[in-house]
Amino acid sequence: MANSPTKTVEPPKSRNATAAPAPLTAMSVVVPALAWFIPGAGHLIQKRWIRGVLLMVSVLAMFILGLAMQGHVYKPNGGDILDILGFVGDVGAGGLYILARANDWGQAAIAHATADYGTKYLIVAGLLNFIAVADAYHIAIGKKP
Amino acid sequence: MIELSHFSAAVLFAVFASVVFGITQRNTSREMIRYGLYCFAMFVGGVIVAGWVMWILRR
């Protein structure tokens, strides 16, 4: 028909067109590294004082409680998949993990149920710190207030 | 060395995990507190429900 409205069809936007890459700044590199090494420090360096302290206390308390419950600290290994994942979780605690390995903490044989809890506490402390690192990075690149 | 009961270990775990979840998964302070409390309730509620389920299965 001559009087039918003409529609302009816009091409679908690609994902790359909408999501611009985060700018590479000094803070976007330093913050994740510091946040991993010292739990909560990534927030503290960006003046998120309360959040930083709460994250630090939470991760630190879980790690210390895990050690106090005689949890196992995993070493780098290429054996059982659960042992590998245990190491990945533990290493998330950053400086705490390095400190534990340097002092040979968490190497006693597990002899009771709470020691197994301790092992899980240590792993989860590292995993929670990974989440905190990602959060600190998002603040550094301006994705989160 | 400390020996916690199963329940107290689970509650402590819930406290620390909820704090981190609340801070990292929400944007405003009010939302962080609400989400942290929600996570804590879910953790502890899950522990209690799982406890009762195991008690029923054991009978």
Backbone of each chain as ProteinMPNN parsed JSONL, in Angstrom:
{"seq_chain_A": "MANSPTKTVEPPKSRNATAAPAPLTAMSVVVPALAWFIPGAGHLIQKRWIRGVLLMVSVLAMFILGLAMQGHVYKPNGGDILDILGFVGDVGAGGLYILARANDWGQAAIAHATADYGTKYLIVAGLLNFIAVADAYHIAIGKKP", "coords_chain_A": {"N_chain_A": [[0.832, -1.183, 0.0], [0.352, 2.292, -0.635], [0.192, 4.218, 1.368], [1.152, 3.011, 3.646], [2.879, 2.865, 6.73], [6.392, 3.244, 6.914], [8.758, 1.208, 8.393], [11.699, 1.509, 10.211], [14.165, -0.753, 10.737], [16.244, -1.364, 13.339], [19.553, -2.59, 13.612], [20.378, -5.363, 15.754], [21.923, -4.649, 18.874], [25.235, -5.433, 19.584], [26.858, -7.266, 22.236], [29.322, -6.233, 22.805], [29.088, -3.647, 21.993], [27.491, -2.398, 23.879], [28.647, -2.859, 26.402], [31.268, -1.27, 27.534], [34.795, -1.733, 27.724], [36.467, -1.901, 30.899], [38.433, 0.83, 32.049], [41.984, 0.648, 32.171], [43.485, 1.266, 34.978], [45.829, 2.387, 37.502], [44.781, 1.822, 40.004], [42.925, -0.176, 39.397], [44.525, -2.333, 39.06], [46.208, -2.504, 41.283], [44.429, -2.642, 43.455], [42.935, -5.226, 43.357], [45.109, -6.995, 43.748], [46.146, -6.204, 46.23], [43.858, -6.582, 47.784], [43.586, -9.321, 47.652], [45.949, -10.168, 48.916], [45.892, -9.0, 51.487], [43.127, -9.5, 53.244], [40.255, -7.483, 52.888], [41.686, -5.151, 52.616], [41.554, -4.062, 50.087], [39.165, -2.678, 50.043], [39.578, -0.902, 52.115], [41.688, 0.716, 51.176], [40.348, 2.16, 49.348], [38.863, 3.821, 50.814], [36.54, 2.722, 51.88], [35.709, 2.252, 54.687], [34.14, 0.906, 56.736], [33.072, -1.324, 55.388], [35.478, -2.531, 54.592], [36.696, -3.171, 57.05], [34.794, -4.937, 58.132], [34.87, -7.022, 56.232], [37.535, -7.795, 56.504], [37.61, -8.653, 59.199], [35.769, -10.765, 59.062], [36.887, -12.649, 57.189], [39.404, -13.044, 58.335], [38.688, -14.002, 60.894], [37.372, -16.376, 60.21], [39.494, -17.797, 59.092], [41.323, -17.971, 61.231], [39.761, -19.321, 63.128], [39.421, -21.688, 61.723], [42.047, -22.69, 61.708], [42.364, -22.921, 64.47], [40.586, -24.931, 64.993], [41.999, -27.034, 64.172], [42.046, -27.44, 61.408], [42.801, -28.576, 58.05], [45.434, -27.392, 56.044], [45.747, -27.062, 52.69], [48.287, -28.125, 50.394], [49.934, -27.157, 47.289], [48.913, -29.368, 44.769], [48.586, -32.236, 42.624], [46.811, -34.269, 42.676], [44.027, -35.855, 43.925], [40.835, -34.575, 42.917], [39.311, -33.154, 44.769], [41.246, -32.416, 46.589], [42.755, -30.7, 45.017], [40.882, -28.668, 44.534], [40.538, -27.893, 47.153], [42.994, -26.724, 47.682], [42.837, -24.559, 45.889], [40.756, -23.105, 47.046], [41.898, -22.524, 49.577], [44.106, -20.93, 48.885], [43.006, -18.553, 48.217], [42.914, -16.984, 50.452], [45.17, -15.498, 50.502], [47.691, -13.615, 51.902], [47.334, -14.725, 54.411], [47.255, -17.441, 53.881], [49.837, -17.841, 52.888], [51.283, -17.204, 55.19], [50.393, -19.26, 56.886], [51.389, -21.516, 55.553], [54.113, -20.962, 55.649], [54.649, -21.195, 58.334], [54.024, -23.761, 58.722], [51.475, -24.454, 59.596], [48.374, -26.19, 60.222], [48.843, -28.822, 59.402], [48.494, -31.099, 60.817], [47.259, -34.441, 61.491], [43.84, -35.134, 60.794], [41.675, -35.718, 63.401], [39.224, -35.586, 64.609], [35.691, -34.572, 64.477], [35.302, -31.767, 64.451], [37.664, -30.83, 63.406], [37.4, -31.312, 60.734], [35.424, -29.483, 60.155], [37.0, -27.246, 60.573], [38.759, -27.413, 58.393], [36.967, -26.854, 56.34], [36.231, -24.266, 57.059], [38.648, -22.924, 56.582], [38.901, -23.198, 53.797], [36.576, -21.877, 52.918], [37.025, -19.33, 53.917], [39.026, -18.461, 52.183], [37.605, -18.565, 49.743], [35.582, -16.679, 50.202], [37.169, -14.46, 50.364], [37.986, -14.253, 47.72], [35.592, -13.372, 46.571], [35.407, -10.913, 47.833], [37.635, -9.683, 46.719], [36.825, -9.429, 44.035], [34.711, -7.666, 44.424], [36.028, -5.395, 45.422], [37.492, -4.766, 43.172], [35.423, -4.065, 41.397], [34.549, -1.738, 42.606], [36.825, -0.21, 42.25], [36.879, 0.191, 39.472], [34.695, 1.692, 39.129], [32.232, 0.497, 38.843], [30.652, -0.123, 40.938], [29.23, 1.582, 43.73]], "CA_chain_A": [[0.0, 0.0, 0.0], [1.17, 3.485, -0.775], [0.238, 5.009, 2.597], [1.563, 2.213, 4.804], [4.073, 3.452, 7.357], [7.639, 2.482, 6.733], [9.46, 0.995, 9.67], [13.149, 1.309, 10.13], [14.59, -1.814, 11.66], [17.616, -1.161, 13.795], [20.267, -3.846, 13.844], [20.547, -5.646, 17.187], [23.198, -4.21, 19.434], [26.055, -6.534, 20.076], [27.217, -7.1, 23.65], [30.507, -5.396, 22.909], [28.726, -2.255, 21.767], [26.868, -1.84, 25.083], [29.541, -2.939, 27.559], [32.607, -0.771, 27.233], [35.778, -2.331, 28.627], [36.878, -1.041, 32.019], [39.737, 1.445, 31.814], [43.079, 0.048, 32.948], [44.132, 2.275, 35.814], [46.71, 1.821, 38.531], [43.929, 1.278, 41.076], [42.271, -1.417, 38.96], [45.517, -3.407, 39.144], [46.724, -2.584, 42.658], [43.369, -3.001, 44.406], [42.71, -6.677, 43.488], [46.289, -7.662, 44.304], [46.192, -5.896, 47.666], [42.683, -7.204, 48.41], [43.867, -10.75, 47.791], [47.043, -10.393, 49.863], [45.393, -8.646, 52.824], [41.658, -9.448, 53.141], [39.621, -6.231, 53.312], [42.52, -3.98, 52.317], [41.1, -3.485, 48.82], [38.113, -1.711, 50.374], [40.156, 0.137, 52.985], [42.495, 1.646, 50.367], [39.405, 3.014, 48.611], [38.141, 4.566, 51.843], [35.298, 2.058, 52.316], [36.256, 1.81, 55.968], [33.312, -0.076, 57.45], [33.048, -2.553, 54.585], [36.8, -3.142, 54.655], [36.916, -3.764, 58.379], [33.913, -6.102, 58.268], [35.405, -8.106, 55.395], [38.782, -8.251, 57.115], [37.277, -9.405, 60.415], [35.093, -12.017, 58.698], [37.82, -13.605, 56.579], [40.434, -13.345, 59.329], [38.094, -14.832, 61.95], [37.143, -17.729, 59.68], [40.784, -18.465, 58.907], [41.885, -18.283, 62.554], [38.934, -20.386, 63.71], [39.755, -22.921, 60.995], [43.32, -23.191, 62.245], [42.152, -23.297, 65.877], [39.87, -26.219, 65.001], [42.958, -27.978, 63.581], [41.727, -27.726, 60.012], [43.932, -28.92, 57.186], [45.822, -26.407, 55.022], [46.172, -27.829, 51.516], [49.468, -27.712, 49.634], [49.734, -27.352, 45.839], [48.951, -30.805, 44.484], [47.989, -32.646, 41.35], [46.195, -35.569, 42.936], [42.57, -35.933, 43.952], [40.204, -33.316, 42.5], [38.899, -32.409, 45.965], [42.462, -31.815, 47.158], [43.118, -29.559, 44.155], [39.919, -27.597, 44.824], [40.85, -27.418, 48.505], [44.123, -25.789, 47.55], [42.346, -23.333, 45.22], [40.023, -22.348, 48.059], [42.824, -22.035, 50.612], [45.032, -19.905, 48.38], [42.249, -17.296, 48.141], [43.134, -16.18, 51.659], [46.315, -14.635, 50.222], [48.777, -13.542, 52.874], [47.068, -15.663, 55.516], [47.667, -18.772, 53.413], [51.31, -17.843, 52.841], [51.718, -17.249, 56.589], [50.111, -20.603, 57.408], [52.341, -22.456, 54.94], [55.465, -20.644, 56.119], [54.778, -21.692, 59.709], [53.622, -25.17, 58.708], [50.23, -24.65, 60.337], [47.322, -26.947, 59.533], [49.369, -30.048, 58.792], [48.262, -32.244, 61.698], [46.268, -35.397, 61.009], [42.49, -34.849, 61.277], [41.331, -36.803, 64.319], [37.861, -35.433, 65.14], [34.745, -33.958, 63.533], [35.461, -30.308, 64.332], [38.81, -30.545, 62.538], [36.871, -31.268, 59.37], [34.825, -28.137, 60.066], [38.106, -26.3, 60.448], [39.212, -27.458, 57.0], [35.968, -26.129, 55.527], [36.37, -22.841, 57.408], [39.829, -22.389, 55.884], [38.596, -23.111, 52.362], [35.553, -20.843, 52.68], [37.669, -18.028, 54.145], [39.674, -18.109, 50.915], [36.591, -18.309, 48.706], [34.938, -15.395, 50.51], [38.12, -13.397, 50.006], [37.902, -14.091, 46.259], [34.414, -12.525, 46.302], [35.763, -9.565, 48.288], [38.564, -9.14, 45.71], [36.016, -9.013, 42.878], [33.941, -6.484, 44.83], [36.968, -4.264, 45.48], [37.808, -4.412, 41.777], [34.266, -3.356, 40.836], [34.574, -0.372, 43.146], [37.964, 0.495, 41.635], [36.591, 0.585, 38.083], [33.502, 2.545, 39.136], [31.016, -0.258, 38.547], [29.878, -0.204, 42.18], [29.526, 2.754, 44.587]], "C_chain_A": [[0.873, 1.241, 0.0], [1.285, 4.259, 0.525], [0.644, 4.198, 3.826], [2.841, 2.805, 5.407], [5.302, 2.574, 7.142], [8.359, 2.385, 8.083], [10.946, 0.829, 9.418], [13.547, 0.296, 11.189], [16.045, -1.59, 12.034], [18.297, -2.505, 13.987], [20.436, -4.095, 15.337], [21.926, -5.235, 17.668], [23.979, -5.414, 19.932], [26.435, -6.246, 21.526], [28.413, -6.174, 23.807], [30.167, -3.921, 22.753], [28.171, -1.616, 23.031], [27.839, -1.823, 26.263], [30.946, -2.498, 27.166], [33.603, -1.411, 28.191], [36.203, -1.347, 29.713], [38.246, -0.441, 31.734], [40.801, 0.832, 32.725], [43.798, 1.163, 33.701], [45.027, 1.582, 36.831], [45.877, 1.167, 39.635], [43.291, -0.048, 40.67], [43.233, -2.6, 38.966], [45.96, -3.62, 40.595], [45.658, -3.121, 43.613], [43.129, -4.511, 44.489], [43.891, -7.411, 44.114], [46.368, -7.451, 45.817], [45.038, -6.581, 48.409], [42.892, -8.704, 48.596], [44.893, -10.985, 48.906], [46.611, -10.101, 51.299], [43.87, -8.52, 52.732], [41.093, -8.134, 53.688], [40.396, -4.988, 52.928], [42.119, -3.299, 51.011], [40.006, -2.455, 49.031], [38.688, -0.562, 51.202], [40.937, 1.164, 52.168], [41.606, 2.587, 49.543], [38.452, 3.773, 49.551], [36.747, 4.006, 52.119], [35.635, 1.406, 53.652], [35.445, 0.706, 56.614], [33.288, -1.403, 56.7], [34.382, -3.289, 54.679], [37.056, -3.84, 55.97], [36.053, -5.014, 58.557], [34.41, -7.288, 57.445], [36.677, -8.683, 56.011], [38.495, -9.132, 58.343], [36.66, -10.758, 60.05], [36.067, -13.051, 58.158], [38.884, -14.034, 57.594], [39.887, -14.282, 60.412], [37.866, -16.257, 61.445], [38.455, -18.486, 59.544], [41.373, -18.885, 60.256], [41.084, -19.403, 63.227], [39.227, -21.73, 63.039], [41.049, -23.537, 61.5], [43.155, -23.678, 63.68], [41.396, -24.616, 66.0], [40.703, -27.334, 64.383], [42.555, -28.413, 62.179], [42.98, -27.954, 59.193], [44.177, -27.805, 56.164], [46.413, -27.18, 53.842], [47.425, -27.234, 50.891], [49.138, -27.817, 48.142], [49.873, -28.836, 45.508], [48.29, -31.1, 43.147], [47.293, -33.981, 41.482], [44.685, -35.563, 42.811], [41.95, -34.567, 43.652], [39.774, -32.483, 43.718], [40.092, -31.754, 46.653], [42.893, -30.595, 46.342], [42.19, -28.381, 44.453], [40.129, -27.025, 46.231], [41.994, -26.425, 48.486], [43.671, -24.47, 46.932], [41.59, -22.465, 46.226], [40.964, -21.724, 49.081], [43.649, -20.844, 50.128], [44.328, -18.552, 48.219], [42.476, -16.404, 49.342], [44.412, -15.345, 51.572], [47.422, -14.721, 51.256], [48.587, -14.502, 54.042], [47.51, -17.075, 55.139], [49.189, -18.884, 53.399], [51.881, -17.957, 54.254], [51.534, -18.65, 57.184], [51.099, -21.627, 56.853], [53.75, -22.229, 55.466], [55.702, -21.196, 57.52], [54.356, -23.155, 59.844], [52.381, -25.431, 59.574], [49.267, -25.504, 59.511], [47.808, -28.202, 58.853], [49.16, -31.277, 59.671], [47.196, -33.157, 61.105], [44.902, -35.072, 61.623], [42.009, -36.025, 62.128], [39.916, -36.684, 64.873], [37.013, -34.593, 64.206], [34.977, -32.464, 63.359], [36.678, -29.931, 63.493], [38.364, -30.485, 61.088], [36.138, -29.944, 59.135], [35.91, -27.095, 59.85], [38.635, -26.24, 59.026], [38.26, -26.68, 56.101], [36.018, -24.628, 55.815], [37.528, -22.212, 56.635], [39.547, -22.199, 54.395], [37.623, -21.958, 52.095], [36.118, -19.45, 52.959], [38.345, -17.553, 52.859], [38.664, -17.776, 49.83], [35.873, -16.984, 48.944], [35.87, -14.24, 50.159], [38.161, -13.189, 48.496], [36.725, -13.179, 45.894], [34.73, -11.082, 46.693], [36.718, -8.895, 47.298], [37.778, -8.625, 44.504], [35.224, -7.747, 43.201], [34.836, -5.241, 44.869], [37.336, -3.801, 44.077], [36.65, -3.624, 41.145], [34.173, -1.926, 41.361], [35.676, 0.444, 42.452], [37.668, 0.963, 40.217], [35.3, 1.394, 37.984], [32.215, 1.836, 38.823], [30.093, -0.338, 39.753], [30.22, 1.012, 43.044], [30.344, 2.377, 45.82]], "O_chain_A": [[1.973, 1.252, 0.551], [2.312, 4.883, 0.793], [0.484, 4.676, 4.949], [3.761, 3.192, 4.686], [5.242, 1.345, 7.185], [8.527, 3.375, 8.796], [11.372, 0.098, 8.523], [13.292, 0.479, 12.379], [16.944, -1.619, 11.193], [17.68, -3.453, 14.473], [20.617, -3.151, 16.107], [22.938, -5.433, 16.996], [23.444, -6.291, 20.61], [26.341, -5.107, 21.983], [28.523, -5.433, 24.783], [30.849, -3.052, 23.297], [28.355, -0.418, 23.245], [27.849, -0.868, 27.04], [31.705, -3.248, 26.553], [33.282, -1.613, 29.362], [36.289, -0.14, 29.488], [39.13, -1.133, 31.228], [40.546, 0.539, 33.893], [44.607, 1.898, 33.136], [44.987, 0.362, 36.996], [46.222, 0.097, 40.137], [43.134, -0.943, 41.501], [42.799, -3.749, 38.884], [46.071, -4.751, 41.069], [45.947, -3.951, 44.474], [43.117, -5.05, 45.596], [43.707, -8.332, 44.91], [46.62, -8.385, 46.579], [45.214, -7.091, 49.515], [42.431, -9.286, 49.578], [44.73, -11.883, 49.732], [46.924, -10.861, 52.215], [43.371, -7.531, 52.195], [41.412, -7.727, 54.805], [39.842, -3.889, 52.912], [42.321, -2.096, 50.848], [39.92, -1.473, 48.294], [38.328, 0.599, 51.01], [40.853, 2.361, 52.443], [42.038, 3.652, 49.103], [37.407, 4.282, 49.145], [35.862, 4.745, 52.549], [35.821, 0.193, 53.746], [35.998, -0.323, 57.002], [33.46, -2.468, 57.293], [34.419, -4.51, 54.825], [37.568, -4.96, 56.006], [36.522, -6.029, 59.071], [34.374, -8.427, 57.91], [36.872, -9.898, 56.038], [39.067, -10.212, 58.495], [36.99, -11.778, 60.657], [36.078, -14.196, 58.611], [39.222, -15.212, 57.704], [40.552, -15.244, 60.797], [38.131, -17.225, 62.158], [38.523, -19.677, 59.846], [41.859, -20.005, 60.409], [41.657, -20.317, 63.82], [39.276, -22.77, 63.696], [41.14, -24.749, 61.697], [43.718, -24.701, 64.07], [41.544, -25.334, 66.99], [40.204, -28.424, 64.104], [42.696, -29.577, 61.804], [44.079, -27.573, 59.593], [43.249, -27.337, 55.506], [47.433, -27.858, 53.971], [47.608, -26.017, 50.859], [48.176, -28.486, 47.766], [50.837, -29.482, 45.92], [47.528, -30.289, 42.621], [47.193, -34.739, 40.516], [44.133, -35.303, 41.742], [42.469, -33.534, 44.075], [39.864, -31.255, 43.697], [39.97, -30.673, 47.23], [43.337, -29.589, 46.896], [42.641, -27.246, 44.607], [39.925, -25.835, 46.468], [41.967, -25.412, 49.184], [44.065, -23.396, 47.385], [41.758, -21.246, 46.256], [40.843, -20.544, 49.411], [43.863, -19.879, 50.862], [44.99, -17.521, 48.098], [42.256, -15.195, 49.266], [44.702, -14.567, 52.48], [48.016, -15.78, 51.456], [49.555, -15.026, 54.592], [48.064, -17.807, 55.959], [49.756, -19.885, 53.838], [52.832, -18.701, 54.494], [52.404, -19.156, 57.892], [51.585, -22.493, 57.58], [54.494, -23.181, 55.702], [56.811, -21.612, 57.856], [54.336, -23.709, 60.943], [52.254, -26.485, 60.198], [49.332, -25.537, 58.282], [47.251, -28.612, 57.835], [49.595, -32.373, 59.319], [46.346, -32.724, 60.328], [44.805, -34.771, 62.813], [41.94, -37.163, 61.663], [39.449, -37.602, 65.547], [37.521, -33.979, 63.268], [34.864, -31.943, 62.249], [36.726, -28.838, 62.929], [38.891, -29.697, 60.303], [36.221, -29.362, 58.053], [35.755, -26.177, 59.045], [38.926, -25.162, 58.507], [38.69, -25.941, 55.215], [35.862, -23.815, 54.904], [37.406, -21.109, 56.103], [39.905, -21.179, 53.807], [37.818, -21.168, 51.172], [35.726, -18.486, 52.3], [38.246, -16.381, 52.495], [38.845, -16.816, 49.081], [35.587, -16.25, 47.998], [35.426, -13.181, 49.715], [38.352, -12.063, 48.037], [36.844, -12.321, 45.019], [34.371, -10.144, 45.981], [36.628, -7.69, 47.061], [38.031, -7.525, 44.012], [35.082, -6.864, 42.355], [34.445, -4.17, 44.404], [37.476, -2.605, 43.821], [36.874, -2.637, 40.444], [33.765, -1.016, 40.639], [35.49, 1.614, 42.117], [38.15, 2.015, 39.799], [34.862, 1.741, 36.887], [31.2, 2.483, 38.563], [28.896, -0.59, 39.612], [31.377, 1.43, 43.087], [30.672, 3.242, 46.632]]}, "seq_chain_B": "MIELSHFSAAVLFAVFASVVFGITQRNTSREMIRYGLYCFAMFVGGVIVAGWVMWILRR", "coords_chain_B": {"N_chain_B": [[43.483, -25.068, 70.917], [40.147, -25.309, 69.7], [36.928, -26.702, 70.26], [34.054, -26.732, 68.693], [30.467, -27.123, 68.835], [28.397, -28.852, 66.42], [26.249, -27.227, 65.693], [26.928, -24.636, 66.677], [29.236, -24.192, 65.195], [28.136, -24.094, 62.647], [26.48, -21.848, 62.879], [28.323, -19.773, 63.382], [29.738, -19.904, 60.997], [27.661, -19.114, 59.301], [27.29, -16.459, 60.123], [29.707, -15.11, 59.368], [29.873, -15.654, 56.609], [27.493, -14.475, 55.757], [27.924, -11.768, 56.3], [29.949, -11.163, 54.426], [28.626, -11.828, 52.022], [26.482, -10.009, 52.111], [27.787, -7.491, 51.975], [29.128, -7.659, 49.534], [27.287, -8.29, 47.55], [25.308, -6.393, 47.219], [24.377, -2.911, 46.674], [23.718, -0.566, 48.2], [23.863, 0.634, 51.63], [21.615, -0.011, 53.194], [20.413, -2.064, 51.674], [22.483, -3.91, 51.792], [22.525, -4.648, 54.511], [19.982, -5.756, 54.779], [20.13, -7.89, 52.931], [22.229, -9.338, 54.012], [21.12, -10.148, 56.462], [19.053, -11.686, 55.448], [20.491, -13.753, 54.159], [21.727, -14.862, 56.424], [19.501, -15.808, 57.827], [18.607, -17.715, 55.988], [20.784, -19.489, 55.935], [20.867, -20.426, 58.652], [18.244, -21.299, 58.938], [18.268, -23.288, 56.984], [20.056, -25.084, 58.143], [18.604, -25.905, 60.394], [16.323, -27.058, 59.204], [17.571, -29.091, 57.692], [18.584, -30.566, 59.801], [16.223, -31.524, 61.039], [15.227, -33.052, 58.899], [17.177, -35.032, 58.718], [16.78, -36.188, 61.194], [14.213, -37.254, 60.862], [14.686, -39.084, 58.776], [16.319, -40.855, 60.106], [14.68, -42.214, 61.829]], "CA_chain_B": [[42.511, -25.734, 70.048], [38.761, -25.174, 70.157], [35.99, -27.701, 69.748], [32.692, -26.199, 68.645], [29.431, -28.088, 68.465], [28.012, -28.738, 65.006], [25.348, -26.085, 65.51], [27.638, -23.36, 66.854], [30.131, -24.031, 64.043], [27.307, -23.694, 61.497], [26.005, -20.472, 63.098], [29.467, -18.883, 63.153], [29.942, -19.923, 59.547], [26.584, -18.304, 58.71], [27.535, -15.047, 60.438], [30.791, -14.546, 58.556], [29.516, -15.729, 55.183], [26.417, -13.503, 55.505], [28.538, -10.431, 56.27], [30.631, -10.991, 53.134], [27.604, -11.816, 50.963], [25.731, -8.754, 52.191], [28.615, -6.372, 51.512], [29.593, -7.777, 48.147], [26.241, -8.558, 46.559], [24.341, -5.293, 47.136], [25.041, -1.619, 46.444], [23.514, 0.444, 49.242], [24.027, 0.112, 52.993], [20.355, -0.614, 53.628], [20.271, -3.343, 50.961], [23.511, -4.827, 52.304], [22.082, -5.17, 55.807], [18.814, -6.614, 54.534], [20.554, -9.12, 52.268], [23.027, -10.09, 54.982], [20.188, -10.797, 57.398], [18.342, -12.724, 54.676], [21.42, -14.884, 54.006], [21.899, -15.498, 57.731], [18.273, -16.563, 58.109], [18.583, -18.879, 55.099], [21.8, -20.44, 56.414], [20.463, -21.047, 59.916], [17.015, -22.039, 58.633], [18.665, -24.497, 56.261], [20.663, -26.011, 59.114], [17.532, -26.467, 61.235], [15.52, -27.944, 58.348], [18.383, -30.283, 57.402], [18.632, -31.344, 61.042], [14.95, -32.249, 61.193], [15.141, -34.066, 57.825], [18.041, -36.168, 59.113], [16.122, -36.858, 62.335], [13.099, -38.051, 60.311], [15.26, -40.206, 58.024], [16.959, -41.786, 61.031], [13.653, -42.973, 62.557]], "C_chain_B": [[41.104, -25.539, 70.59], [37.901, -26.262, 69.505], [34.588, -27.131, 69.82], [31.713, -27.333, 68.376], [29.085, -27.894, 66.994], [27.187, -27.472, 64.778], [26.091, -24.755, 65.638], [28.616, -23.118, 65.711], [29.336, -23.547, 62.826], [26.824, -22.25, 61.648], [27.137, -19.47, 62.87], [29.783, -18.764, 61.657], [28.919, -19.006, 58.869], [26.821, -16.812, 58.937], [28.567, -14.448, 59.476], [30.45, -14.562, 57.059], [28.443, -14.69, 54.848], [26.964, -12.082, 55.438], [29.179, -10.18, 54.9], [29.617, -10.942, 51.993], [26.86, -10.483, 50.944], [26.513, -7.596, 51.607], [28.885, -6.455, 50.011], [28.46, -7.88, 47.117], [25.21, -7.439, 46.42], [25.083, -3.945, 47.1], [24.868, -0.597, 47.553], [23.594, -0.204, 50.625], [22.768, -0.614, 53.469], [20.145, -1.988, 52.985], [21.281, -4.37, 51.466], [23.06, -5.478, 53.607], [20.917, -6.144, 55.612], [19.234, -7.948, 53.927], [21.406, -9.99, 53.197], [22.144, -10.84, 55.969], [19.418, -11.919, 56.703], [19.226, -13.97, 54.525], [21.595, -15.631, 55.323], [20.683, -16.362, 58.069], [18.204, -17.828, 57.25], [19.589, -19.943, 55.549], [21.301, -21.192, 57.643], [19.175, -21.855, 59.717], [17.325, -23.341, 57.919], [19.267, -25.543, 57.181], [19.578, -26.692, 59.943], [16.675, -27.444, 60.425], [16.292, -29.232, 58.051], [18.482, -31.18, 58.628], [17.368, -32.159, 61.254], [14.79, -33.336, 60.134], [15.983, -35.287, 58.197], [17.427, -36.932, 60.277], [14.993, -37.749, 61.843], [13.64, -39.273, 59.573], [15.834, -41.275, 58.943], [15.929, -42.676, 61.731], [13.215, -44.207, 61.782]], "O_chain_B": [[40.889, -25.596, 71.801], [38.127, -26.671, 68.366], [33.999, -27.057, 70.899], [32.06, -28.353, 67.782], [29.446, -26.88, 66.396], [27.394, -26.744, 63.807], [25.912, -23.856, 64.817], [28.813, -21.976, 65.296], [29.804, -22.697, 62.069], [26.762, -21.511, 60.666], [26.932, -18.435, 62.236], [30.054, -17.682, 61.138], [29.262, -18.224, 57.982], [26.58, -15.999, 58.045], [28.326, -13.413, 58.854], [30.712, -13.596, 56.343], [28.478, -14.089, 53.774], [26.52, -11.281, 54.614], [28.98, -9.128, 54.292], [29.735, -10.108, 51.096], [26.637, -9.903, 49.881], [25.975, -6.805, 50.832], [28.872, -5.443, 49.311], [28.666, -7.586, 45.94], [24.32, -7.535, 45.576], [26.259, -3.861, 47.451], [25.79, 0.172, 47.822], [23.42, -1.413, 50.775], [22.843, -1.687, 54.067], [19.754, -2.946, 53.651], [20.973, -5.559, 51.557], [23.189, -6.689, 53.792], [20.884, -7.218, 56.212], [18.762, -9.005, 54.346], [21.315, -11.217, 53.171], [22.383, -12.008, 56.275], [19.162, -12.968, 57.295], [18.77, -15.094, 54.736], [21.612, -16.861, 55.354], [20.818, -17.494, 58.534], [17.792, -18.885, 57.727], [19.29, -21.137, 55.545], [21.308, -22.423, 57.682], [19.031, -22.953, 60.256], [16.723, -24.375, 58.208], [19.023, -26.739, 57.023], [19.624, -27.902, 60.168], [16.341, -28.528, 60.905], [15.74, -30.328, 58.145], [18.466, -32.406, 58.512], [17.429, -33.337, 61.603], [14.28, -34.418, 60.426], [15.557, -36.427, 58.015], [17.529, -38.156, 60.353], [14.819, -38.864, 62.334], [13.112, -40.374, 59.726], [15.837, -42.459, 58.603], [16.265, -43.773, 62.178], [12.358, -44.957, 62.249]]}, "name": "protein", "num_of_chains": 2, "seq": "MANSPTKTVEPPKSRNATAAPAPLTAMSVVVPALAWFIPGAGHLIQKRWIRGVLLMVSVLAMFILGLAMQGHVYKPNGGDILDILGFVGDVGAGGLYILARANDWGQAAIAHATADYGTKYLIVAGLLNFIAVADAYHIAIGKKPMIELSHFSAAVLFAVFASVVFGITQRNTSREMIRYGLYCFAMFVGGVIVAGWVMWILRR"}
